[in-house]
């Protein structure tokens, strides 16, 4: 509660208290004046009638005092509630428990204060009959409000235990799954992943078993897939683990677990277990994990198992969905600037030894700082070159079909200088050092030609133009690095 609001409430409580106190103090002086006036006005000379009026007036004054005292108690209790519950307990973040405690304690104080003041003004009044009548009325009201009272006490029990909080993802059997939006004395509201609201009473929650995924906890998920028996388990484990770790919303605090669930009829049944930072997005994360697994299998030529029934056995190698002919790759390499020094025969050999790989949108192809021993040519799609700026990834360039990156890793083994991410579904052709080394061994002159091409490219990309002497020094250094990396004399 704000300081100004608290001061305002305190001021009004003081004024209200002064008014009530003044009224209580003047009652003894007003009572005889009013009694004398009534006797004169109605001409009540009879002593018995006068005594009756006096008794009635006295009872009215006493009851008025009880009412005034109760008004003062109500004002004080409301101020204390605002001071203690809204400031101290409100900071704990559990507003539902605060409201319930405030209401229950206020009712107890009001009832106790009323009977105390009533007994002080009417000491000879027997309250037994009043309690007896109240008991009967309470039984009737209790039966009529059985469900409401059940919700109230079930809500009190849950607020004390706090099995879940607002923002948690819960699953209630036969009701649904969603994010907790509000908790009250009557029940709870959850918003499903279809953006619908489900209202569940506290009595129902108290009877069912509830699955809770706390919002401030790393909750795990399982995704299942399968492979043919011919796929290497070790290769599959390492591949899927690395792929899943790079998926958004997957926590990097706990390493994903990839394991074989079963030896199925058609192949190996797998499960991958990973932990989410925001469990409310598990549907999208599960879908993205399955998508990344599919693309990883396409790149590494791993095949999913599916039910088959054959009448004969035939040895054949399965081809991935994305298969590029050698002629298509040759045509692509023929248009790449860095490969211009190669003859048609050398370009064909390079095309035969490269690997075509498919990446999903926003999936990293290489990361900054990784060891480099290959380069990539964009065959289909496009890629974004990214650097980190103030903790966020910033795209500094976009490469399209026919452009290449990672040439320094291929020729010198240098770590990757930037992160490259697929802009959309992208196919790249990867050329590894082992593929180009035979060309250098057979024709060392190619090293000098590659050096000139790379140096010219660096000169165009440089922010500050290099002088002739600086360019020659760079060429010489690059030439020596390539020779050393490939062991060419």
Secondary structure, DSSP 8 states (H G I E B T S, - for coil): --HHHHHHHHHHHHHHHHHHHHHHHHHHHHHHHHHHHHHHHHT---HHHHHHHHHHHHHHHHHHHHHHHHHHHHHHHHHHHHHIIIIIGGGGT-HHHHHHHHHHHHHHHHHHHHHHHHHHH-TT---HHHHHHHHHHHHHHHHHTHHHHHHHHHHHHHHHH----TT-EEEETTTEEEEEEEE-SSEEEEEETTS-EEEEEHHHHHHS-EEEE-TTS-EEEEEEEEE-TTS-HHHHHHHHHHHHHTSTTB-SSS--EEEEEEE-SSSEEEEEEEEES-GGGHHHHHHHHHHHHHHHHHHHT---------SS--------S----HHHHHHHHHT-GGGTTS-HHHHHHHHHH-EEEEE-TT-EEE-TT----EEEEEEES-EEEEEEETTEEEEEEEE-TT-EE-HHHHHH----SSEEEESSSEEEEEEEHHHHHHHHHH-THHHHHHHHHHHHHHHHH-SS---HHHHHHHHHHHHHHHHHHHT--
